Protein backbone atom coordinates (compact mmCIF):
# COMPACT_ATOMS: atom_id res chain seq x y z
CA UNK A 1 0.00 0.00 0.00
CA UNK A 2 1.34 3.41 -0.95
CA UNK A 3 2.25 5.78 1.88
CA UNK A 4 1.11 9.41 1.72
CA UNK A 5 1.40 12.49 3.95
CA UNK A 6 -1.55 14.51 5.15
CA UNK A 7 -2.03 17.70 7.19
CA UNK A 8 -3.72 16.86 10.48
CA UNK A 9 -3.29 20.14 12.32
CA UNK A 10 -2.49 23.81 11.69
CA UNK A 11 -1.37 26.64 13.95
CA UNK A 12 -0.13 30.21 13.77
CA UNK A 13 1.13 33.05 15.92
CA UNK A 14 1.43 36.81 15.48
CA UNK A 15 3.43 39.01 17.88
CA UNK A 16 1.19 41.23 20.04
CA UNK A 17 2.59 44.49 18.64
CA UNK A 18 0.38 45.45 15.68
CA UNK A 19 1.24 48.46 13.54
CA UNK A 20 -1.32 49.94 11.18
CA UNK A 21 -0.06 51.92 8.22
CA UNK A 22 -0.79 55.09 10.19
CA UNK A 23 1.36 53.82 13.06
CA UNK A 24 4.24 52.95 10.77
CA UNK A 25 3.97 56.18 8.80
CA UNK A 26 4.22 58.15 12.05
CA UNK A 27 7.34 56.23 13.09
CA UNK A 28 8.93 56.77 9.69
CA UNK A 29 8.09 60.48 9.75
CA UNK A 30 10.01 60.78 13.01
CA UNK A 31 13.06 59.54 11.08
CA UNK A 32 12.46 61.91 8.17
CA UNK A 33 10.99 59.28 5.83
CA UNK A 34 7.77 60.19 4.03
CA UNK A 35 4.98 57.72 3.28
CA UNK A 36 1.20 57.46 3.64
CA UNK A 37 -1.54 54.91 4.21
CA UNK A 38 -2.89 55.58 0.71
CA UNK A 39 0.52 55.06 -0.91
CA UNK A 40 1.06 51.74 0.89
CA UNK A 41 -2.44 50.35 0.27
CA UNK A 42 -2.47 51.32 -3.42
CA UNK A 43 0.85 49.63 -4.17
CA UNK A 44 0.70 46.61 -1.86
CA UNK A 45 -2.76 46.07 -0.36
CA UNK A 46 -1.16 46.10 3.12
CA UNK A 47 -2.98 47.89 5.95
CA UNK A 48 -1.23 46.48 9.02
CA UNK A 49 1.57 44.17 10.15
CA UNK A 50 2.95 42.74 13.40
CA UNK A 51 6.47 43.31 14.74
CA UNK A 52 8.11 41.10 17.34
CA UNK A 53 9.50 42.57 20.55
CA UNK A 54 13.31 42.79 20.77
CA UNK A 55 13.47 39.74 23.05
CA UNK A 56 11.47 37.45 20.74
CA UNK A 57 13.24 35.27 18.18
CA UNK A 58 12.00 33.12 15.31
CA UNK A 59 12.07 30.04 17.54
CA UNK A 60 9.80 31.79 20.05
CA UNK A 61 7.20 32.70 17.42
CA UNK A 62 7.51 29.27 15.83
CA UNK A 63 7.05 27.56 19.19
CA UNK A 64 3.65 29.20 19.71
CA UNK A 65 2.48 28.21 16.23
CA UNK A 66 3.85 24.69 16.68
CA UNK A 67 2.01 24.14 19.95
CA UNK A 68 -1.28 25.14 18.33
CA UNK A 69 -0.69 22.83 15.35
CA UNK A 70 0.23 19.92 17.63
CA UNK A 71 -2.91 20.52 19.71
CA UNK A 72 -5.08 20.69 16.59
CA UNK A 73 -3.60 17.42 15.32
CA UNK A 74 -4.36 15.69 18.63
CA UNK A 75 -0.81 14.41 19.05
CA UNK A 76 1.77 14.78 21.81
CA UNK A 77 5.04 16.67 21.26
CA UNK A 78 7.03 13.50 21.93
CA UNK A 79 5.28 11.80 19.00
CA UNK A 80 6.85 14.26 16.56
CA UNK A 81 9.68 12.53 14.71
CA UNK A 82 10.76 15.28 12.31
CA UNK A 83 11.00 19.08 12.67
CA UNK A 84 11.70 21.38 9.73
CA UNK A 85 11.76 25.15 10.20
CA UNK A 86 11.65 27.42 7.16
CA UNK A 87 13.26 30.75 8.05
CA UNK A 88 15.54 33.44 6.66
CA UNK A 89 15.82 35.10 10.07
CA UNK A 90 17.27 32.37 12.31
CA UNK A 91 17.95 32.91 16.00
CA UNK A 92 21.69 32.61 15.41
CA UNK A 93 24.24 31.53 12.83
CA UNK A 94 24.11 28.03 14.32
CA UNK A 95 22.70 25.81 15.66
CA UNK A 96 19.54 25.71 13.60
CA UNK A 97 16.37 27.38 14.77
CA UNK A 98 14.72 23.95 14.47
CA UNK A 99 16.95 22.45 17.17
CA UNK A 100 16.30 25.41 19.49
CA UNK A 101 12.57 25.05 18.92
CA UNK A 102 12.79 21.30 19.47
CA UNK A 103 14.31 21.90 22.91
CA UNK A 104 11.64 24.48 23.75
CA UNK A 105 9.01 21.87 22.90
CA UNK A 106 10.63 19.60 25.48
CA UNK A 107 11.54 16.83 23.07
CA UNK A 108 14.79 15.35 21.79
CA UNK A 109 16.17 12.77 19.41
CA UNK A 110 14.23 13.38 16.19
CA UNK A 111 15.94 15.10 13.25
CA UNK A 112 15.50 18.87 13.27
CA UNK A 113 16.87 21.27 10.68
CA UNK A 114 16.22 24.57 8.92
CA UNK A 115 15.35 25.23 5.28
CA UNK A 116 16.43 28.56 3.82
CA UNK A 117 14.50 29.39 0.66
CA UNK A 118 13.20 32.78 1.83
CA UNK A 119 9.51 33.28 0.96
CA UNK A 120 9.33 29.84 -0.70
CA UNK A 121 10.74 28.23 2.42
CA UNK A 122 7.51 26.69 3.66
CA UNK A 123 6.86 25.13 0.23
CA UNK A 124 10.37 23.67 0.21
CA UNK A 125 9.98 22.40 3.78
CA UNK A 126 6.63 20.77 3.00
CA UNK A 127 8.15 19.10 -0.04
CA UNK A 128 11.04 17.67 2.00
CA UNK A 129 8.75 16.50 4.82
CA UNK A 130 6.38 14.87 2.34
CA UNK A 131 9.27 12.98 0.71
CA UNK A 132 10.60 11.82 4.09
CA UNK A 133 7.18 10.59 5.17
CA UNK A 134 6.59 8.79 1.87
CA UNK A 135 9.98 7.08 2.21
CA UNK A 136 9.23 5.94 5.76
CA UNK A 137 11.90 8.15 7.34
CA UNK A 138 9.26 10.00 9.38
CA UNK A 139 5.64 9.52 10.42
CA UNK A 140 4.68 12.75 12.19
CA UNK A 141 6.42 15.87 10.92
CA UNK A 142 6.20 19.37 12.32
CA UNK A 143 6.72 21.91 9.52
CA UNK A 144 7.05 25.55 10.52
CA UNK A 145 7.55 28.87 8.79
CA UNK A 146 8.76 31.55 11.22
CA UNK A 147 10.22 34.99 10.56
CA UNK A 148 11.25 38.21 12.29
CA UNK A 149 11.83 40.24 9.13
CA UNK A 150 11.53 43.49 11.06
CA UNK A 151 15.15 42.85 12.15
CA UNK A 152 16.54 43.08 8.61
CA UNK A 153 14.59 46.06 7.25
CA UNK A 154 16.02 49.42 6.27
CA UNK A 155 13.56 51.91 7.79
CA UNK A 156 14.99 54.66 5.61
CA UNK A 157 13.84 52.81 2.49
CA UNK A 158 10.08 53.30 2.26
CA UNK A 159 9.80 50.99 -0.75
CA UNK A 160 10.71 47.94 1.35
CA UNK A 161 10.18 48.66 5.06
CA UNK A 162 6.40 48.99 4.66
CA UNK A 163 6.08 45.53 3.10
CA UNK A 164 7.15 43.09 5.77
CA UNK A 165 5.94 41.78 9.11
CA UNK A 166 6.77 39.09 11.66
CA UNK A 167 4.87 35.89 12.41
CA UNK A 168 4.84 32.11 12.34
CA UNK A 169 2.68 29.33 10.95
CA UNK A 170 2.91 25.56 11.36
CA UNK A 171 1.38 22.29 10.27
CA UNK A 172 1.59 18.72 11.49
CA UNK A 173 2.03 16.37 8.57
CA UNK A 174 1.31 12.69 9.25
CA UNK A 175 1.68 9.45 7.34
CA UNK A 176 -1.59 8.25 5.85
CA UNK A 177 -2.93 5.64 3.47
CA UNK A 178 -5.27 8.34 2.10
CA UNK A 179 -3.73 10.93 -0.25
CA UNK A 180 -3.15 14.33 1.33
CA UNK A 181 -0.32 15.99 -0.54
CA UNK A 182 -1.09 15.28 -4.18
CA UNK A 183 1.90 16.93 -5.88
CA UNK A 184 4.83 19.24 -5.21
CA UNK A 185 7.00 21.35 -7.50
CA UNK A 186 10.07 23.38 -6.47
CA UNK A 187 12.68 25.37 -8.42
CA UNK A 188 15.48 27.92 -8.07
CA UNK A 189 17.58 30.16 -10.30
CA UNK A 190 20.52 31.89 -8.63
CA UNK A 191 21.10 34.34 -11.46
CA UNK A 192 18.28 36.47 -10.05
CA UNK A 193 19.78 36.70 -6.55
CA UNK A 194 20.59 40.40 -6.75
CA UNK A 195 16.98 41.56 -7.19
CA UNK A 196 16.00 40.42 -3.67
CA UNK A 197 18.67 39.81 -1.07
CA UNK A 198 20.30 40.73 2.25
CA UNK A 199 23.94 40.93 1.16
CA UNK A 200 25.61 41.21 4.58
CA UNK A 201 27.25 38.42 6.57
CA UNK A 202 29.29 37.89 9.74
CA UNK A 203 33.07 37.64 9.59
CA UNK A 204 35.68 38.09 12.27
CA UNK A 205 33.14 39.31 14.77
CA UNK A 206 31.84 42.06 12.48
CA UNK A 207 29.10 42.44 9.89
CA UNK A 208 30.51 42.61 6.38
CA UNK A 209 28.43 44.06 3.59
CA UNK A 210 24.92 45.45 4.03
CA UNK A 211 22.78 43.52 6.56
CA UNK A 212 19.40 44.91 5.46
CA UNK A 213 16.99 43.84 2.75
CA UNK A 214 17.47 45.08 -0.81
CA UNK A 215 14.84 44.65 -3.50
CA UNK A 216 14.16 45.65 -7.09
CA UNK A 217 10.37 45.65 -6.82
CA UNK A 218 9.56 45.80 -10.53
CA UNK A 219 11.94 42.97 -11.39
CA UNK A 220 10.55 40.82 -8.56
CA UNK A 221 6.98 41.46 -9.68
CA UNK A 222 7.67 40.53 -13.29
CA UNK A 223 9.49 37.32 -12.38
CA UNK A 224 7.07 36.29 -9.63
CA UNK A 225 3.91 36.41 -11.72
CA UNK A 226 5.42 34.23 -14.43
CA UNK A 227 6.93 31.52 -12.24
CA UNK A 228 3.89 31.30 -9.95
CA UNK A 229 1.69 30.46 -12.92
CA UNK A 230 4.22 27.90 -14.18
CA UNK A 231 4.61 26.08 -10.86
CA UNK A 232 0.85 26.02 -10.26
CA UNK A 233 0.26 24.39 -13.63
CA UNK A 234 3.13 21.96 -13.03
CA UNK A 235 1.67 20.67 -9.75
CA UNK A 236 -1.79 20.39 -11.30
CA UNK A 237 -0.37 18.42 -14.23
CA UNK A 238 1.47 16.02 -11.90
CA UNK A 239 -1.80 15.32 -10.08
CA UNK A 240 -3.77 15.19 -13.35
CA UNK A 241 -6.05 17.99 -12.17
CA UNK A 242 -6.98 21.43 -13.53
CA UNK A 243 -7.50 24.80 -11.90
CA UNK A 244 -11.23 24.04 -11.85
CA UNK A 245 -10.46 21.36 -9.23
CA UNK A 246 -8.92 23.91 -6.82
CA UNK A 247 -11.19 25.00 -3.99
CA UNK A 248 -8.71 27.51 -2.58
CA UNK A 249 -5.50 29.13 -3.79
CA UNK A 250 -3.19 30.10 -0.91
CA UNK A 251 -0.34 32.13 -2.41
CA UNK A 252 2.60 33.68 -0.64
CA UNK A 253 1.24 36.92 0.81
CA UNK A 254 3.71 39.35 -0.75
CA UNK A 255 1.66 41.93 -2.59
CA UNK A 256 -2.01 41.99 -3.56
CA UNK A 257 -1.10 42.92 -7.13
CA UNK A 258 1.03 39.79 -7.57
CA UNK A 259 -1.77 37.68 -6.09
CA UNK A 260 -4.37 39.23 -8.39
CA UNK A 261 -2.17 38.77 -11.46
CA UNK A 262 -1.52 35.14 -10.59
CA UNK A 263 -5.24 34.47 -10.12
CA UNK A 264 -5.99 36.06 -13.51
CA UNK A 265 -3.40 33.92 -15.25
CA UNK A 266 -4.94 30.82 -13.68
CA UNK A 267 -8.42 32.09 -14.61
CA UNK A 268 -9.45 31.97 -10.96
CA UNK A 269 -11.70 34.42 -9.15
CA UNK A 270 -10.20 36.31 -6.21
CA UNK A 271 -13.15 34.87 -4.27
CA UNK A 272 -11.17 31.61 -4.26
CA UNK A 273 -7.92 33.19 -3.08
CA UNK A 274 -7.04 33.34 0.62
CA UNK A 275 -5.84 36.87 1.38
CA UNK A 276 -4.19 37.93 4.66
CA UNK A 277 -1.54 40.31 3.31
CA UNK A 278 -3.74 43.27 4.24
CA UNK A 279 -3.45 42.46 7.95
CA UNK A 280 -0.10 40.66 8.17
CA UNK A 281 2.09 42.17 5.46
CA UNK A 282 4.70 39.91 3.89
CA UNK A 283 5.86 37.46 6.57
CA UNK A 284 8.11 35.55 4.14
CA UNK A 285 8.23 31.80 4.94
CA UNK A 286 5.47 32.24 7.53
CA UNK A 287 2.93 33.77 5.17
CA UNK A 288 1.45 30.61 3.62
CA UNK A 289 1.00 28.61 6.86
CA UNK A 290 -0.31 31.76 8.58
CA UNK A 291 -2.93 32.25 5.87
CA UNK A 292 -3.78 28.55 5.89
CA UNK A 293 -4.32 28.42 9.65
CA UNK A 294 -6.44 31.58 9.73
CA UNK A 295 -8.67 30.26 6.95
CA UNK A 296 -9.01 26.86 8.63
CA UNK A 297 -9.84 28.32 12.02
CA UNK A 298 -12.41 30.82 10.73
CA UNK A 299 -14.17 28.06 8.79
CA UNK A 300 -13.36 29.35 5.30
CA UNK A 301 -11.38 26.22 4.43
CA UNK A 302 -13.14 22.92 5.09
CA UNK A 303 -11.90 19.37 5.49
CA UNK A 304 -11.76 17.53 2.17
CA UNK A 305 -11.17 20.62 0.04
CA UNK A 306 -8.36 20.86 -2.51
CA UNK A 307 -5.78 23.58 -1.87
CA UNK A 308 -2.97 24.96 -3.98
CA UNK A 309 -0.16 26.55 -1.99
CA UNK A 310 2.51 28.50 -3.88
CA UNK A 311 5.35 30.85 -3.13
CA UNK A 312 8.23 32.76 -4.66
CA UNK A 313 11.18 34.30 -2.88
CA UNK A 314 14.75 35.52 -2.97
CA UNK A 315 17.28 33.19 -4.48
CA UNK A 316 15.34 33.19 -6.69
CA UNK A 317 13.22 30.28 -5.46
CA UNK A 318 9.67 29.23 -6.23
CA UNK A 319 7.34 26.26 -5.90
CA UNK A 320 3.91 24.89 -5.11
CA UNK A 321 2.17 22.18 -3.12
CA UNK A 322 -1.18 20.74 -4.18
CA UNK A 323 -3.06 18.97 -1.41
CA UNK A 324 -6.38 17.73 -0.13
CA UNK A 325 -7.01 18.78 3.43
C-alpha distance (Angstrom), angle and dihedral (degrees) to the residues before:
residue distance angle dihedral
X1 . . .
X2 3.79 . .
X3 3.80 117.4 .
X4 3.80 119.5 -134.2
X5 3.81 136.4 178.5
X6 3.77 124.1 -124.6
X7 3.82 135.6 -176.5
X8 3.79 109.5 -113.8
X9 3.79 100.3 168.9
X10 3.80 141.0 17.3
X11 3.79 132.9 -163.2
X12 3.79 140.7 171.3
X13 3.77 142.4 -176.7
X14 3.79 135.0 -160.1
X15 3.82 122.7 -168.0
X16 3.83 112.4 -109.5
X17 3.81 94.3 -117.6
X18 3.82 106.8 91.6
X19 3.79 120.5 -175.6
X20 3.78 120.7 -164.9
X21 3.78 118.0 -156.0
X22 3.80 88.1 -99.5
X23 3.80 90.2 54.7
X24 3.78 93.0 49.2
X25 3.80 93.5 43.7
X26 3.81 89.5 54.2
X27 3.81 91.6 50.8
X28 3.80 91.4 48.3
X29 3.80 91.9 47.9
X30 3.80 88.9 56.8
X31 3.82 86.7 59.7
X32 3.80 93.3 46.8
X33 3.81 95.7 -102.9
X34 3.80 116.9 132.6
X35 3.80 124.0 -144.1
X36 3.81 139.0 131.2
X37 3.78 141.3 -148.8
X38 3.81 90.1 -113.7
X39 3.81 92.8 51.7
X40 3.81 92.6 50.2
X41 3.82 96.4 44.8
X42 3.81 94.2 46.0
X43 3.80 93.9 52.2
X44 3.79 101.5 34.7
X45 3.81 113.0 11.5
X46 3.83 89.0 -125.6
X47 3.81 118.8 139.6
X48 3.81 101.9 163.6
X49 3.79 143.5 2.9
X50 3.81 138.6 -174.4
X51 3.81 125.5 -118.7
X52 3.79 123.8 -161.0
X53 3.79 120.9 -124.9
X54 3.83 115.7 -106.3
X55 3.81 91.8 -102.7
X56 3.81 95.6 53.5
X57 3.80 120.6 91.5
X58 3.79 133.2 -171.0
X59 3.81 90.5 -95.5
X60 3.80 90.3 55.7
X61 3.80 93.6 52.1
X62 3.80 90.9 42.2
X63 3.80 91.5 50.4
X64 3.81 92.0 58.6
X65 3.80 92.2 48.8
X66 3.81 91.1 45.2
X67 3.79 93.6 52.9
X68 3.80 90.9 52.6
X69 3.81 92.3 48.6
X70 3.81 91.8 48.1
X71 3.81 90.6 49.5
X72 3.81 91.7 48.4
X73 3.80 90.6 50.4
X74 3.81 91.4 51.7
X75 3.79 93.7 -128.1
X76 3.79 133.2 124.0
X77 3.82 121.7 -114.6
X78 3.80 90.7 -118.0
X79 3.81 89.6 59.8
X80 3.81 90.9 64.2
X81 3.80 109.0 104.0
X82 3.81 100.9 176.9
X83 3.82 132.6 36.9
X84 3.80 122.8 -171.1
X85 3.79 120.6 177.2
X86 3.79 119.7 -165.9
X87 3.80 108.9 -154.8
X88 3.79 142.1 140.1
X89 3.80 91.5 -169.7
X90 3.82 103.9 58.9
X91 3.79 122.4 -179.2
X92 3.80 90.7 -113.2
X93 3.79 142.4 -13.3
X94 3.80 88.5 -89.7
X95 2.95 152.5 32.1
X96 3.77 99.8 47.0
X97 3.77 121.5 -98.1
X98 3.82 86.6 -122.6
X99 3.81 92.6 63.6
X100 3.81 91.5 47.8
X101 3.80 90.2 49.8
X102 3.80 90.7 46.6
X103 3.80 90.0 57.1
X104 3.81 91.7 47.1
X105 3.81 88.1 54.2
X106 3.80 87.9 56.3
X107 3.79 96.1 -119.1
X108 3.79 135.0 114.7
X109 3.77 142.6 -177.4
X110 3.81 103.7 47.1
X111 3.81 119.7 105.4
X112 3.79 113.2 -91.3
X113 3.79 125.8 -179.4
X114 3.80 143.8 148.6
X115 3.79 129.3 -111.8
X116 3.80 117.1 -151.4
X117 3.79 111.6 -161.5
X118 3.82 96.3 124.5
X119 3.83 111.9 -136.4
X120 3.83 91.7 -0.3
X121 3.79 90.3 52.8
X122 3.79 97.1 105.4
X123 3.82 91.1 50.3
X124 3.81 90.2 50.6
X125 3.82 91.6 46.6
X126 3.81 92.4 49.5
X127 3.80 89.9 49.7
X128 3.82 92.2 51.8
X129 3.82 93.2 45.4
X130 3.80 91.4 48.4
X131 3.81 91.2 51.8
X132 3.82 92.1 48.2
X133 3.79 92.0 49.7
X134 3.81 92.6 47.1
X135 3.81 89.8 50.8
X136 3.80 92.4 50.4
X137 3.81 94.3 -113.6
X138 3.81 91.0 119.4
X139 3.80 138.2 16.1
X140 3.80 105.1 -174.2
X141 3.79 115.2 31.5
X142 3.78 127.7 -175.2
X143 3.81 109.6 -150.7
X144 3.80 117.0 -172.0
X145 3.78 137.2 -179.6
X146 3.82 111.5 -162.1
X147 3.79 130.4 166.7
X148 3.80 142.6 171.0
X149 3.80 96.5 -170.5
X150 3.80 91.2 160.3
X151 3.83 85.9 79.5
X152 3.81 93.9 63.5
X153 3.81 101.2 41.9
X154 3.78 126.5 113.7
X155 3.81 103.5 -135.6
X156 3.79 90.1 -164.4
X157 3.81 90.1 63.4
X158 3.79 106.7 75.2
X159 3.81 92.5 -175.2
X160 3.81 92.0 67.9
X161 3.81 110.5 19.1
X162 3.82 93.1 65.9
X163 3.81 92.6 55.7
X164 3.77 105.8 64.0
X165 3.78 139.4 68.7
X166 3.80 140.3 171.5
X167 3.79 128.3 -107.3
X168 3.79 147.4 113.7
X169 3.78 138.3 -124.6
X170 3.80 130.9 -174.6
X171 3.77 143.6 -175.9
X172 3.78 134.6 -166.2
X173 3.78 110.0 -135.3
X174 3.81 116.0 -163.3
X175 3.78 136.0 -172.8
X176 3.79 112.6 -101.1
X177 3.78 140.6 170.8
X178 3.82 87.2 -139.4
X179 3.82 116.9 76.9
X180 3.80 114.2 -104.6
X181 3.78 107.5 153.8
X182 3.79 103.9 43.3
X183 3.82 100.6 -178.5
X184 3.79 142.4 -11.3
X185 3.79 132.4 -159.8
X186 3.82 126.3 -175.1
X187 3.81 133.6 173.9
X188 3.81 143.8 166.5
X189 3.80 138.5 -167.2
X190 3.79 115.9 -170.5
X191 3.79 94.8 -165.8
X192 3.80 88.3 81.3
X193 3.81 94.8 54.1
X194 3.80 95.3 111.4
X195 3.81 95.8 61.8
X196 3.82 92.8 66.3
X197 3.78 120.0 18.7
X198 3.81 149.8 115.2
X199 3.80 100.0 -130.3
X200 3.82 99.6 -170.1
X201 3.80 127.1 99.3
X202 3.80 140.2 173.8
X203 3.79 120.6 -97.3
X204 3.77 130.9 160.4
X205 3.77 92.5 -7.5
X206 3.81 93.8 -54.4
X207 3.78 137.1 91.4
X208 3.79 111.7 -107.6
X209 3.77 119.9 -160.6
X210 3.80 124.4 0.8
X211 3.84 114.0 -36.9
X212 3.82 96.8 -163.4
X213 3.79 131.8 85.8
X214 3.80 119.8 -85.1
X215 3.79 122.6 -168.5
X216 3.78 140.2 174.1
X217 3.80 96.6 -150.9
X218 3.80 98.4 -166.8
X219 3.80 93.3 48.8
X220 3.82 91.3 47.8
X221 3.80 91.7 49.6
X222 3.79 93.9 50.2
X223 3.80 93.8 47.9
X224 3.80 95.5 41.4
X225 3.79 97.3 54.8
X226 3.79 92.5 51.2
X227 3.80 98.9 46.7
X228 3.81 94.0 42.6
X229 3.79 90.3 58.3
X230 3.81 91.3 46.3
X231 3.80 95.8 50.2
X232 3.80 92.6 45.0
X233 3.79 91.1 54.1
X234 3.81 90.9 44.7
X235 3.82 93.6 55.9
X236 3.80 91.3 45.0
X237 3.81 90.7 50.9
X238 3.81 92.0 50.0
X239 3.81 89.8 53.6
X240 3.82 92.2 41.4
X241 3.80 91.0 -121.8
X242 3.81 134.4 123.0
X243 3.78 133.1 -139.3
X244 3.81 87.7 -96.5
X245 3.83 87.2 69.1
X246 3.83 92.6 58.8
X247 3.79 115.0 101.1
X248 3.80 94.4 -176.9
X249 3.79 135.8 13.2
X250 3.82 112.3 -151.8
X251 3.80 106.8 -171.9
X252 3.77 128.1 179.9
X253 3.80 104.6 -81.2
X254 3.79 99.0 -124.3
X255 3.77 106.6 125.3
X256 3.80 131.3 -13.2
X257 3.80 90.9 -130.3
X258 3.81 92.3 58.3
X259 3.80 89.9 47.5
X260 3.81 92.4 49.5
X261 3.80 92.4 47.6
X262 3.79 91.9 49.4
X263 3.81 91.5 49.9
X264 3.82 90.6 50.5
X265 3.79 92.1 51.1
X266 3.80 89.7 51.3
X267 3.82 89.8 45.5
X268 3.80 90.1 -122.1
X269 3.79 127.0 143.0
X270 3.80 117.3 -119.2
X271 3.81 84.4 -124.6
X272 3.82 85.6 76.9
X273 3.81 95.1 48.7
X274 3.81 120.9 92.9
X275 3.81 107.7 -133.3
X276 3.81 124.5 -169.7
X277 3.81 99.8 141.0
X278 3.80 89.8 100.4
X279 3.81 91.6 65.0
X280 3.81 103.0 26.8
X281 3.80 106.0 31.7
X282 3.79 117.0 -149.6
X283 3.82 107.7 -32.0
X284 3.81 93.3 175.9
X285 3.83 112.1 -145.6
X286 3.81 90.3 7.8
X287 3.80 96.1 56.8
X288 3.82 100.3 83.5
X289 3.83 97.8 45.6
X290 3.82 89.5 42.5
X291 3.80 91.3 53.9
X292 3.80 91.4 43.6
X293 3.80 93.9 52.0
X294 3.80 94.3 46.2
X295 3.80 91.3 50.7
X296 3.81 92.4 46.9
X297 3.79 93.8 48.2
X298 3.81 95.6 46.8
X299 3.80 90.5 50.1
X300 3.81 97.2 -113.0
X301 3.80 92.5 118.1
X302 3.80 115.6 50.9
X303 3.79 133.1 -160.9
X304 3.80 111.9 -89.7
X305 3.80 96.0 28.3
X306 3.80 122.8 129.0
X307 3.80 115.8 -117.9
X308 3.78 132.2 -169.7
X309 3.80 114.3 -155.6
X310 3.80 118.1 -170.4
X311 3.76 138.4 168.6
X312 3.78 144.0 175.2
X313 3.78 127.6 -163.3
X314 3.78 149.2 155.6
X315 3.75 116.6 -48.7
X316 2.94 82.0 52.2
X317 3.80 97.3 -89.1
X318 3.78 132.3 159.1
X319 3.79 141.0 164.1
X320 3.78 149.4 139.1
X321 3.79 142.0 -132.5
X322 3.80 122.0 -152.3
X323 3.79 114.2 -160.8
X324 3.77 147.1 159.0
X325 3.77 112.1 -130.5
